[in-house]
Amino acid sequence: MKSSDSVTVIKGVGEKTAALLEKLKIRTVEDLLHAYPRDYDRYEETVNTKEIQKPGVYAVAATIKKRPEVKFTSRVKVVTAVLSDESGTLKATWFNMPYLANSLKPGGRYIFRGRVVKNAGSLVMEQPAVLSFDEYEKLLHTRQPIYNLTAGLGNKTVSRAVAKALEEIPIPKDYLPEWILEKERLVEYRSALRAIHFPKGEKELLSARRRLVFDDFFLFILSLRLLRGVEERRENRCPVKPGKEAERLLKELPYKLTGAQKETLQDILQDMGKKGVMSRLVQGDVGSGKTIVAILALLSVVESGYQGAMMAPTEVLARQHFEFVTKLFSEHGIFCRVVFLAGSMTAREKREVYEQIASHEADLIIGTHALIQKKVVYHNLGLVVTDEQHRFGVRQRELFSQKGGAPHVLVMSATPIPRTLAIILYGDLDISVMDELPARRLPIKNCVVDTSFRPNAWKFIGREVAAGRQAYVICPLVEESELSEGENVVDYADTLRQTLLPSVRVEYLHGRMGAAEKESRMAAFAAGEIQVLVSTTVIEVGVNVPNATVMMIENAERFGLAGLHQLRGRVGRGIYQSYCIFVNTSGDEEKNKRLEILNQSNDGFYIASEDLKLRGPGDMFGIRQSGLMEFSIGDVFTDSDILKEASEVADAVLSEDPALESEKYRRLREKIDLELLRRTEGALAL
């Protein structure tokens, strides 16, 4: 068995399981081993029923006093039993498991373990596992991995497949030189990989995670540094001068650019006129006006005789950009041939666009990752603008550069990262910061509430919808999970459908849905056909919906502040007053104080700095900054210290061996090349 083999080589993984793993983008054994647990189920000592005073996961050693009851409803079969011990009793319920009524014998004593919830004022253990005392003894004090799943795929299936892969696959010798392992006090790679999935204790888990987080950052930073070295040697073959049409459009805009927008545009135009190729990041808070700056730059490139390309992470967003640009140019009488390219187009439609691009009949190309497919050949590509850096990796930019010779690269990111970290993360780019919001934007009104406020919040959403507006509701989970606390989009959408008027269309959205279904649902929301969208953080990189005025975030205490600010940025984009409701479900006053920072400021850079101070190593399994920089386990905020250390080590390595050509760094170079290849294949598959 090799790491590059299909998961089907693992004993017990057939075609059906492989198809389900494919939905999670797990195709090879390597993918499976790097599909790290999102949390761990900790098996603790049993407690008496009397000790259970609040919701949570518990294990009790109890007796079944009488035969369980079975109730049939229109949708489910519910088994109810009373668990009894020397201190008292606890009600337990199971859904769609009617056979338990016969297998749980009166007088039988078992270990019952599950989540206790408050139901109609009483505590109830829902869907508990039933174990013998010997079975529980083997699990006691262990940490069992909890993986991201999809419908039809069980946690035990994934866990068994990972264990089998770790047992059978020959994991190669460590690619980090001994001096790095010693300097950073890192455990060996093979040990870290085993321990991250099946840790024997907290200390082993933390050591394994630290090693893998370091690798995450270190390999990324080295790739950036190596790419920067190549790009700095590239000659500017597309010198651009400020265009007259671009200057006219700037004067005719119905609003004035902010000082930050003007300064950023000047940086871009100056860069594109220098001897070397431009590689610049525009880091601007949500709503700071990055798009118009990019369009003015692209128009100048077109006026200088070159083609421009603008790539967005989703088809809905790309289409919005296309429609905005074509309308803007039409209204101001600007002649610029703009075309759209996306994966969902028919073969014939794509072929026509390919021909227009190759012949330079098209001046400006707007689309998705389809812009870097093999069949796309540019005539004279001068500038590439990519939207949302954290969805667009280093290797994809390099592919774009190869297609157009050596075009200028402009990356736009709405993720506010403190400058000290941005310099590390965007090490291959110069940075422009847009930290001003246009004067026409109304500040979002915020509030931090507990769960008792939900009925009022739902009524408020109903009133906003009645006034013609739309709303988002964010939940951390996709579906109900036996051992994970938090609201889930599927059940929450059902609740809102029953709560709001029948005329209100409520739909849900999450990352496990197919790409076409996600695009379709986002498009329907953008068109106003859906009034309330219940979603996971997948909408963080969404579309511009000026009509959306309410953002309600459930389990807000589980998110980083910077992530919450990103979500909040989905509203407040139009002329209407917008609102953000943060629901703290923990009842923890300290977490409430932390969330209050979002009440004090709408400044993403200030919030990101505060987030950096407040999120510590203990916050291993909160909701990560969604997809930021494509890291598999590292979190820019939680792991900022490791990020800085990885950057220092990368600089030391490259000062010793700038191209990693020596035998000392051979395995490291091979690892980086494999990572770049894997990312390339992933990008081309989109």
Buried (B, 14 or more C-beta within 10 A) or exposed (E): BEBEBBBBBBEEBEEEBBEBBEBBEBBBBBBBBBBBBBBBBEBEEBBBBEEBEEBEBBBBBBBBEEEBEBEEEEEEBBBBBBBBBEBEBBBBBBBEBBEBBEEBEEEEEBBBBBBBBEEEEEBBBBBBBBBEEEEBEEBEEBBBBBBBBBEEBEBEBBBBBBBBBBEEBEBEEBBBBEEBBEEBEBBEBBBBBBBBBBBEEEEBBBBBBBBBBBBBBBBBBBBBBBBBEEBEEBEBEBEBEBBEBBBEBBEEEEEEBBEBBEBBBEBBBEBBBEEBBBBBBBBBBBBBBBBBBBBBBBBBBBBBEBBBBBBBBBBBBBBBBBEBBBEBBEEEEBEBBBBBBBBBBEEEEBEBBBEBBBEBEBBBBBBBBBBBBEEBEBBEBBBBBBBBBBBBBBBBBBBBBEBBBBBBBBBBBBBBBBEEBBEBBBBBBEBBBBBBBBEEBEEBEBBBBEBEBBEEBBEBBBEBBEEEBBBBBBBBBBBBBBBBBBBBBBBBBEBBBEBBEEEBBBBBBBBBBEEEEBBBBBBBBBEBEBBBBBBBBBBBBBBBBBBBBBBBBBBBBBBBBBBBBBBBBBBBBBEBBBBBBBBBBBEEEEBBEBBEBBEEBBBBBBBBBBBBEBBEEEBBBBBBBBBBBBBEBBBBBBBBEBBBBBBEBBBEBBEEEEEBEEEBBEBBBEBBEBBBEBBBEBBBEB
